[in-house]
Structures are given as structure tokens and as C-alpha cells.
Amino acid sequence: MTQSLRIPDNVSFEAAIALTQTLMAAMEDKQLSEEHIQAAIAQLVATQNGARGFFVTYLTADSLLADQASQSVIQALQTSPDIVSELLVKNLAMSSAMAIAHRRSHHDDLAQGSERVRSRTHHLIQQLDLPLITEKAQQLQSSINGDGMYSNFLDRWGYDDEQRQVIDQAITEAIAQPES
């Protein structure tokens, strides 16, 4: 429980993937304290490359760790709201759209993987409850039917009307305030 993981300040995307794999294995084996987990993830998500590597690994892993994020994971992600918000909103959009693309191609296993990423991202968005996530999500929604700051993102991936509709729905559900 006293082991820690050193994250370089200028971590590459590839190194962040490898470090996240090591981190998740140590988390599963209970080799790290909650403080060390939080510190390592906070260091990873402090940079664009680190955050991208963390999310691509964490959200797609076979591990059940990402199905219910611990408080140390949530608190670490809250340390970099700009980077985390942008990536989670884009991950929600991409995984929602890719589930449709995979189903159309009769790749049900890949569609299930995309659905798992969508579900995990949805839960992280709700657990984080960052105003910046809501702001970026609404900006993406406004780009779906018109010109907005995410129009290039949507066009670059070639999302069609059905995919854009599913993205819109996924965003609405993720940023909805739970009823008290």
C-alpha cells in the first residue's frame, strides 16, 4: 500500500497508456493507497497527452474499476476541469456514434465495447458534476444542428444525422440533473 507511481511532467500519449495500465493493475491488486491513486491520476490528467492516454485506457479496460469510479479517481479528475471536461464530452459523443457504426457493420462485440465506454463516460460526467462539462456539452449540442465550436469535430468524424441524434440524446441524459 505504500508504493507510488511516478508520472513524468511531459508524459507522451503512449507512455500515459502504459502508465495507466500499470496503475489499474496496481489498483486491482490493492498495491496503492487512495492518496497515491489520486496523485497519479491527477498528474496524468494535468496534460492533454496524459489525459488522453488515461481515458483511452481507463474507459476501454476489461477491468470493472471504471464501472464505478472511486472517490480518489473522481477527485483526481476534478483537478484538471478544462482538459477532463473536453475529453469526456468528446468521448461521450464518439462512443455513442461508434456504437451505431459498429451495429451497422454487424460488429456487435465492438458495438458493446462502444456502449461500455459511453456508459462509463456518462457515469463519470454525472459523478464529476463540473459546470464546465455542462457548458462544453451544450456547445457540442448546439454544433449538432448548426455552426458551433464543435462543428469541425463532428464533420471530421463524418457523423450522419442518426449518429448526431444519438450524440444529442446521450449528452442530454448525461448532463440531466437527477431529480431530488
N, C-alpha and C positions, 0 to 999 in steps of 0.2 A: 504493500500500500504506500510505500514511500518513494517508489520510482517516479521519475518525471520524464517528460518528452521535450527535447529541445527543438524549437521551430526557428529556422533562420529568418531574419528580417526580410530578406528578398527571396523568399521561397518561390520556386518555379511551380507551374501548374502540375507537372509530372511529379515533382517532389512532394507537393501537397497531397496528391492522391496516395502516394506511398506512405506518407506520414499518417494520413487519416486511416489507412488500412491497419497500420501498426497501433494507432490509438484505439481503434474499435476493438481490435483483438485484446489489447490490454484492459479495456473497459469490460469486455465479456468475461475475462479471466479475473476480474476484480483486483488488478495489479496497480491501479492508480486510485488515489483519493479523489473525492469530488472536486477539491481545490485544484489538483493537478489537471484533471479533465477540463475544468472550466478555463484554466490558464492556457492550456494547449489550444483549445478551440478558439479562444479569444485571439491568440496570436495568429492562428490560421486565417480567421475571417477579417483580420485587420488589413489585408491586402486583397486586391482583385484576384490574383492568381491563387492565393491561399484559399480564399472563399470558394472559388470555382472548383478547385480540387477537393475541398472538403465536401461541398454539396453533391458533386457528381458521385463521390464515393458513399457518403452517408445515406443519400436518398435512394440509391440503387442497390445497396448491400443486401445480401441474403439475411443478414443479421436482423433480429427483431428489435434491436436497440432503437432504430429510427421510427418504429411504430408508435412508441410512446416516449418522447424525448424527456430526459431527466431535467430537473431544475438547473443542474450545472450546465447542461447544453443550452437551455433557454437563456440563462443569464450570460453565458459567453456570447451567444448570438446578438444579444441586446447591446453589446459593447461597440458594434460597428453597424449602426442602423442604416446608413447610406448604402453600403455595399450589400448588406444582407437583404434589405428591402427590395432593391433592384433585382437581385438574383432570384429571390423567392417568387416574385411576381412573374418573371420570365420563365422560371421552372414550372410554375403552375400552368402557364399558357402552353408551353412546349409539350409538357407531358399530356395535357388534355387533348391537344391537337394530334399528337403522335398516336394516342390510343385509337383514334378514328382511322388514321392512315394504316396502322397495322391491321386493324379489323378488315379494312377494305382489301388488304392484300392476303387475308386469311392467315395471318400470323398471330394466332390467339395468345401464344406464350409471350410474344413481345408486347401485345396489347395489354396483357395482365401486368407486365413489368411497368409499362407506362402508367397504368391505373394505380399501381402501388406508389410510384413516385408522386403522382397527382394527389393521392390521399395523404401521404406523408407531408407533402408541401402544404396542403390545406391545413393539416393539424398544426404544423409549425407556425403558419401565418396566424391562426387563431390563438395559439399559446403565447406568441410574441406580443400580439396586440399593439403593434407600433403604429402611430399615426402616419408615419412615412410610408408604410406598406399600403395603407388605405389610399393615400394620395397617389402613389405610383400605380396602384391597381385601377383607380378611377381614370388616370391618364391613359392607361392601356385600353380600358373600356371605351373611352372617347375616341381612341385611334381606330377602333374596330370598324366604325361606320363613317369615318371621315379622316381628315388630316389631323394628326396629333403627333406628339413626340415619339410614339411607338409605331407609327405607320411604316417606317423603314424596316423595323424589326419584323413586323407582320408580313410585309411584302417580301423581304429577303427569304423567309422560310416558305413562301408560296401558299400560305393558308387560304383555303377556299371558304365560301360562305358558311358551310356546315361547321367547319373547324372553328371559324371565328365565333359562331353562335355558341359552341361548346365552351370556348375560352371565356366568353362573356358570362355564361352561366356559372362556370367554375369560380370566376372572380366574385360574382355576386354572392355565391354561397360561402366563399372563404372569408369575405370581409363583413358578412352579415353579423350584426350584434346579437348574441344569444339573448333570448327572452328571459327576463328575471322572474 
